[in-house]
Amino acid sequence: MDEYRSLTEEEIQILEKQGCIAEDWTAINVADDFSPLYLKNVEFSGEIYLGVFEKNITFEDGFSRHSGIRHAILRDVTVGDNCLIENIGGYIYNYTIGEDSILVNIGKINTSTEYTFGRGNIISVINESDNGNTILFEGLTSNIAALMVKHADDKEFKSSMWKLVRNVIQSNTPERGEIGYGVKITNTLEITNSIIMDHCEVNGASRICETTLFTYPIDADSGIFIGNDVILENSIVVANASIMDGAKINNCFVGEACHIGKGASADNSLFFANSYLDNGESCAAFCGPFTVSHHKSTLLISGQYSFYNAGSNTNYSNHAYKMGPIHWGIIERGSKTASGTHILWPAQIGSFSMCMGKIQNHPCTLDLPFSYIFGSNDSTYLAPGRNITTVGTYRDISKWPKRDMRVRSGKNSIINFDWLNPTTIQECCRGKKVLEDLRTEQGEHMASYIYKGCNIRNKSLEKGIKYYDLAIRLFIGETLQKHLDIDLPSTSIGSGEWNDLAGLILPEEKELELIDNIKNGCITSYSELQEEMQNIHAHYEEYKWAWAFRIILSFYHLDTIGQEDIIHIQQDYQQALNEWNNAIKYDAENEFKMGDVAIETLNDFLNKQKY
């Protein structure tokens, strides 16, 4: 389709007999072997480029017909080979339509003189009242978005980062709307200023406006599905995602293998890597990998989530009725909220925690991971570390890798599934010290202890110390299994603090190095930034060993690690592993005793229980 020619007089006569009219027949350009037989009742205006229509297409209703264009108004359009355009109620204006695409019962498809295709759209997540901390485009990943948001107050970084992104947008944005290879669009009312790439299907959508549906041309499985009554505006949707059943999406990024449906509404939000939203609402939410919300009356607002499951009627409040909706919070990796949970921002919840009730005293539990946090009346209670030994946590850490539905050619967001990692274990180390200090400072025989406005019962504090000790021993033993030859760390990188950038677990020093390299121009392109993040991820085990080595020396009060120490640590690890597995088994049996779990279900779980 690189070569075009003008219509012959005979072709013009055939088209006119078939009800076609043209503003200027000489403005119509066709492929060499073009046939006019498959165009009927078409109105042409502006510059038109037409391919070859000769392929039979079979529809779901069982009817087969030749490719062609019927009942359409075309203006400034490029139409590729083997397309079918039929029953256009409105018109197609200023679009490129790829090969083997099917357009049936369409209202209008057009590109206006001013367009963005959703690219370069600036939104505010987490802090709803911010002046913009994320720029949308098709290459956005959870890790880079987390970097943008976390360091949005660094003006020099923000300017340099957005320059890298805008360079990508400028180099990849076409001059007109596009419909790619093998696209099927049926019963859709309006598509305006949008790009629909290869293998996508749009069926029954109400409106798609200023949006890019981005797929991987080499992978037919990366297609996107947009279903009935969907309104999709000012957004980017990426490979293997689906939006359906009346969902309303505005100013959002919907990432790889994400799903939004059943009337859900999302505004100014980010969804990455297997996130799932049905029924509920999302506003200014950063939904990192595996963020799941199934229920009506659930509102995710002004928060950052990752590996998170929202119970029914979960609600967050970012408005203190004083200075506006300016408050926000963080729910760290692996946490959950029970049905009816209400959390008043600001709050920061440590990793793998379970929240219940109305929590209104703005807790910060980043140093007490794996906790049960529950509000009762005007008080908030903590059971530190309790979630380490629950069936729910065990199932979660096993299921996430299996539920990664992203296509192999994608997986652009980096996800580290390691649950006992330096970020969670450094929190456990701090948590153990916090509890020990509380016991020392407030007395061993207190009925309860106060930590940052939260109540910790005496028995919960003692158990919490044991839970954190258990997790640390599990981590040390598991990590040492890979270094039984007592090899010293090959680098000092990673021996300090660690962070979690929405799936990418990395040393804090490497994160700060990324920031500096973006600001000073050492990283000159977006692709270089992605490569550097991939390189950091590739060295995860090396950096983790540098951190673990230091923790081993500190935890066991050693100056170096000898063979006798290894034997002792391995024995300690096996004991911890047995304690953990027994605790999981005990928790499963307690759930069985509630009476509504079949014995086959319990036995199946226990037989598969491995770690």
N, C-alpha and C positions, 0 to 999 in steps of 0.2 A: 504493500500500500504506500510505498514511497513515491510512486509515479502516478500523476493524475493527468487527465485530459479533459477537454470540453465535451459537452454532449453533441451528438450528431443530430442533424435535422430529423432523421427517422426516429431517434430516441425521444426527441422533444414531442413529435407527433403522437407516439405511443403514450407518453406520459399525459398529454393533454386529453387523449381519448379515455384515459383511466381516471379523469377527474382532477388531475394535478394542475396547479397554476404556479407561476413564478413571477416575482418582482422583476427579475432579470435572468433569463435562461443562461446567459454567458457567465454568470457568477457561480454557476453550478459546475463543480469539478468532480470527475468520477475516475475510478480505477479502470485500467485498460480493458479488462474483461467484464465490466459492469453490464448488468441487464436491467432494463427499465420495467420488466414484467411484474415485479413484486412491490411496486409502489402505486398506491391507489389513494385518491382524495387527499393528496399532500399539498400543502401550501409552502412554497419556498421563498425566503427573503434573505438578503445579506449573502455572505460568503458560505457556500455549502461544499462539503467534501464527502463523497459517498463511496463506500466500498462495494463488495460483491455480495449479493443476496442469492444463495442457491442451496442452502443447507436445510434439510427437513428438521423440524423441532417438534418433539413430542411433549405435550403438556400433561399435568397431573390428571386432567379429566379424560385422558386417553386419546385426544384428537391430535393428529399430526398435520402440520402445514408447512409450507415453504417460508423461509425467512423473508421479511419485507417490511415496508412501512405503510401504515394505513391510517387514514383520518388524522393526520398530524399537521401541525404548523411548525416548520423548521426555520430557524434564523441563525446564521453564523454558527453552523454545526458541522462537526466532523464525525461521520458515522463509519465505524469499522466493518470488516467483513462479517458475514453470517449473523447479523443482528436481526432481531424482530422488534419493531416498534408498532404498536397497534392501539387503536381507540384512545387517542390522545384528546382529552377533554379540553386542555388548555393549549400549551405550546412548549416546544423545546428551543431554547435560545442560548447561544454562545456556549456550547458544550462539545466535548469530545467523547464519543461513545465507542468503546473497544469491541473487539471481535467476540462473537458468540454470546453477545448479551441479549437479554429478552426484556422488553419494556411493554407492559400490557395494562390498559385501563389507568392511564396516568393523567393527573390534573395538569401540572406544569412542571417543567424542569428548566431553570434558567440561571445564568450568571449575570449579575448587574455590573455596573461600571466600578463600584466599590465593593471589594470582597476581601475576606481573610481566610476562608475555609476553616475557621476556628483556630488557626495557627497564629501565635503571638498574643492570644487572649490572656490578659493578666487577671488573676483572681487572688482572693485572700482566703487561705485555709487556716484552721486552728483559731487564730484571732480574727473573728468576723469583721471587726472594725478596722483592720489594718488597711494600709493604702496599696496593698498588692504585694504578695511574697512569692508567687509562683507564676511562671509563664508556660502556657500550654503549647505543646507541639507533639508531633507523632513519635518522636524519639525519647520522650520523657520516661524515666524509670523511677521506681520507688526510692532508690538510693540517692539519686541526684535531686529529686524533689525534697527529700528529707534534708539534704545539704542546703538547698535553697531556703527552706523554711527556717531551719535552725539558725542560720547565719544571716538572716534577712536584715538585721540591724547593722551589719557591716556594709556600709555604703559602697566602699571600694570593691569588695567581693561581689556584691549584688550587681554593680555596673558591669564588671568584667564577665561575670557568669551569664548575664542576659545578652551580652554582646556575642558570646559563643553560640547561644541558642538562636539569636536573630540571624547569624550568618548561615546556620543550617536552614532556617525557614526561607531566607531569601534565595538560597541556591536550589531549593527543592519545590518551590511553589509555582505551579503553572499559571498561564495567563487566562485560562478559562476553566470552567468546571469540567471534571472528567468522570466518565463511567468506564471501568476497566473491563478486562477480559472475563467472560463467563458470568457477568453480573445478571441477576434476575430481579426486576422491579415490577411489581404488580399491585394494582388497586391502591395506589398511593396518590395522595392529593397534591403534595407540593414538595419539590426539592429545589432549594435556592442556595446559590453560592456554596456548593458542596462538592467534595471529591469522594467518589465511591470506587474503591480499588477492586482488584481482581477477586473473583469467587464470592462476592458478597450477595446476600439476598435481602431485599426489602419488600415486605408483604403487608399491605394494609396500613402503612404508617400515615399519620395525619400531616406531619410536617418535619422536614429535615432542613435546617437552615444554618449556614455558616459552620459547617461541620466537615471533618475528614474521617472517613472510615478507612483505616490504614491496615492493609494486609501484606503478606509476604508473597510476591508474585511467583516464587518458585515452589510454594507450598499450598496446594489446593485445600488442605485441611485448616488453613488459617482464616477462612472466610468468616465474615461477621453476619449475624442475623438481626434484623430490625423488624419487629412484628407489629401487630395491629394496634392502631390508635396511639402509637408512640409519637410524642413531640420531643424532638431532639434539636437543641439550638446551641450555638457558640461552643461547641465541644469537640473533643477528639476521642475516637473509639478505636481500639487496637485489636489486633488479630485474635480470632476465636472467641470474641466477646458476643454477648447477646443482650438485647434490650427489647422488651416485649410487653404485651398485655396492659397497654395504656400508661406505661411509665412516662414520666415527664422529667426531662434532663435539660439543665441549663448551666452553662459555664462549668463544665465538668471534664475530667479526664477519666475514661473508662478503659482500663488496661487489659492486658492479655488474659484471656479465659475468665473475665469477670462477667457477672450476670446481674441485671436489674430488671425487675418485672412486677407483675400483679399490682399495678397502680402505684408503685413506689414513686416518690419524687426526690430529686437530688438537685441541689443548687450550690454552686461554688465549692465543689467537692472533688476529691481525688480517690480513685479506686484502682488498686494494683493487684495483679497476680492472684487470680482465683477468689477475689472478693465477691460477695453475694449479698444483694439487697432485694428483698421482696416486701411489699405492703407498706413499709414504714417510710420515714423521712430522713433526709441527710442535708445538713447545711454547714458549710465551712468545715467539713470533716476531712481529715487525712486518714483514709482507710488503707493501711498498709497491707501486705500480703495476708490472705486468708482472713480478712475481716468479714464476718457473717452476721446478718440480721434478717430474720425470716418473718417478723411479726408486725401486725398492725399496732398502732399507738406507740411504736418505738421510734425515738428521735435521737439521732446521732448528730450533735451540734458542737462545733468549736472544740473538737478533740482530736488527738492523734492516737490511732489504734493499730495493732499489729498482731496477727494470729489471735484474733479476738472474736468472742461469740456473745452476742447481745441477747439476753432473755426477753420474753414478751413484756411490752410496756416499760422497757428501759427508757429512762429520760434523763437528759443532762440539761442543766440550766446555766446559761452564760450571762444572765441579766440580773444584776443585784438591785435593779430599779433605782439606781442612783446616777451612774455616769454612762449608762447605755450598755449594749451587749459586747463588752470588751473583755470578758473573762474567758479563760480557756484552761484546758488540762491535758494530761497525758496518761493514757492507760498502756503500760508497757506490755511487751510481748507475752502472749499466752494467757492473758487474763480473761475473765468472764464476768457477766452480771446476771444475777438471778432475776426471775420475773418480778416486775414491779419495782426494780431498783431505781432510785432517783439520786443523782449525784450533783451537788451544787459546785460549779467551778468557782474559783480555781481549786484544783486538786491534782495530785500526782500519785499514781498507784503503781507500786512495784510489780515486777514481772511475775507472771503465773499466779496472780491473785484472784480471789473470788469475792465479789462485792454483792451485798444484800441489803435491802431496806433503804430508808432515806438517810443518806450520808450528807450532812450539811455543815460540818465543821472544817471543811477544806483540808483534809488530811494530806500529808506528804509521807508516803511509805516506801520511797525508793530504796531505802536501806533495810526494808523488811519484806523481801520478796516471798512468794508462795504463801501469802497470808490469806486468812478469811477476814474480811472487813464487813461489819454489819452495823447499820444504824438502828437504834431503838430509842424512841422518844427524842430527846435532844442530845443523846450521847452516841458516841461511836466506839465500838469494841473491836479489838484486834486479837486474832489467834495466829501468831507468827509462825510461818513455815508449815502450817497444817497441810497445805495443798501439795507438798512434796510427796506425800504417801497416799494420795487418793487415786481411785480407778480413773476418774476423769482426766487427770493429768497424764496418767499412763497411756490412756487411749489417744489423747491428743497428740502426744509426741510421736506416736506410731502412725497416726492417720495422715498427718499433713504431707509427708513426702509422697504417699500413695495418691493423694487427691490433687496433685499438681497436674492440671489439664492443659497447660501451655504446650504449644507445638514445639517440636525439637528445633526448628529453624529460628525460633524466637528466644524465649526465656531471657529477655533483656534485663529485667530486674534481677539482681543477684540475691538469692535466698540461701542463707546458711541455716540448715535445720537442726544444728547441734544445740540441744537444750541445756546441757551442762557445759557452758562455755564461759570464757572469762568475764563477760558482762554479768551473767546471772550469778556466778560463783563469787565475784568480787562483792556483789550485794549480799550474798550469804555470809561472807567473811565479816562484812560491816554489821550485818544483822546480828550475828552471834556476839560481837563485841558490844553492840548497843544493849542487848538484853543482859549481858553480864554486868555492864556498867550500871544499868538500872537497878539490878539486884544489889550491887555494892552500895550505890548512892542512896537508894530508898529503903534498903533493909531486906533481909532474906525472908522475913515472915509477914510481909505485907499481903493483905487480901488481894489487892490489885495495884498496878503501877500506871503512871501517866506518861505517855510518850506523844509529844506534839499534839496534845488535846485528845488523844485516844486512850481508852482504858484497856489494859492487858491484865487479865487475871493471873494470879500467882502460878497456878497449874499450867496455864497457857504459856507463860514465860519460860518455865522449866522445860516444857516440851519443845518450845521453839528453839532453845539452845541445842537440844538433841537433834532436832530436824536439820538445822543448819550444819551441825557437825557431820551428820550423815551425808548430806549433799556434797560437802567439801571432800570427804573421804571417797565418795563415789567418783568425783571428778579427778582427784589425784590418782586413784588406782586405775581408772580407765585411761587416762593420759599416759601414765607410766608404762602401760602395756606396750606402747609403741616405741619405748626408749629403754628397754631392759638392758642394753649394752652400756647404759649410763653415759650416753653421749652428752657432752655439755652443749648448751644452746649455741647455735652458730651465729646468733645475732642478739643484740640487746634490745632490738625493736620489739615492743610488745610487753616489756617488763613493767610498764606503768599502767595507767588507767585504760579501760576499753569502752567503746561505745557501740551502739546498735543503730545503724542508719537504715531503718525500715527493711531489715533483712540482711544487710551487709554488716557483719560483725568485724570490727577492726580496732587496732590500737588508736587511742586518742591522738598520739603524735602523728600517725599517718593521716588522720582526718585534718589536723591543723596544717600538715604539709600540703595537702590538696588545696586548702584555702589559700595558702601563701603562693603556691605555684600558679593558681588561677589569677591572683591579683598581680603578681610580678611578671606575668606573661610567659612563664616556663611551660605552661599548658596553653597552647594556642588555638586548639580546636575542640569541639565537643567530642569528636571521635577519640582524641587523645585522652580526654577525661574519662571516657568509658573504658578505654584500654588500661588506664592507671588503676581504676577501681577493680577491674578484672584481675590485674596483677596483684593487688593487695589481697584479694580473695584467694588467689592461687597460693599465696604464702601464708594462709591462715594457720596451718598446722605448725609451721616453723615459728611464727610469732606466738602462737598459743603455748608452745613448749617453753619459750623464754619466760612467759608469765607463770606457767605451771611450775617450772623449776624453782623460781623464787618463792612461790607459795608452799612448795614441799619443804624447803628449808625452814621457812617460818613456822609452818604448822607442826612439824616434827622436831623443831628446835635443833636443827642440824647445821653444821658448817659445810659439809659436803655429803654426797650420797654414795655409800658403799654397798657391797653385795649384801651384807647383813641387813642394811636399811631397806634394800629392795625387797628382801624376803619378808621383813616385818610389814612393810607397806602393802605388799600383795596379800598377806594374811588379813590385814586390816580392811583392805578393799573387799575381800571375799566375805568377811563378816558383815560389812556394810551392805553389800549386795543382797545377802541373805535376809538381813533385817528389812531392807526396802521391799523385796519381793514378798516377804511374809506380810508386811503391812498392806501391800496392794491386795493380796489374797484375802486378808481379814476385812478390808474395806468392801471387797466384792461380795463376800459372804454376808456381811451386814446388810448390804442392799438386797440380797436374795431373801433375807429374813423378813423383809417388809411384806412379802407375800405375793407380789405381782410379777416376779421374775421366774421364768421356767427353769427347772433344774438343768435342762439341756443347754440353756443359754449360759448359766453359770459354769457348767463343766466345759463348754466350748471355750469360754474365756480363759479358764484356769489351764486348760491343755495348751493353749496358744501363748500363754504368758512366758515371755522370754525377754531377757535383757542382757 
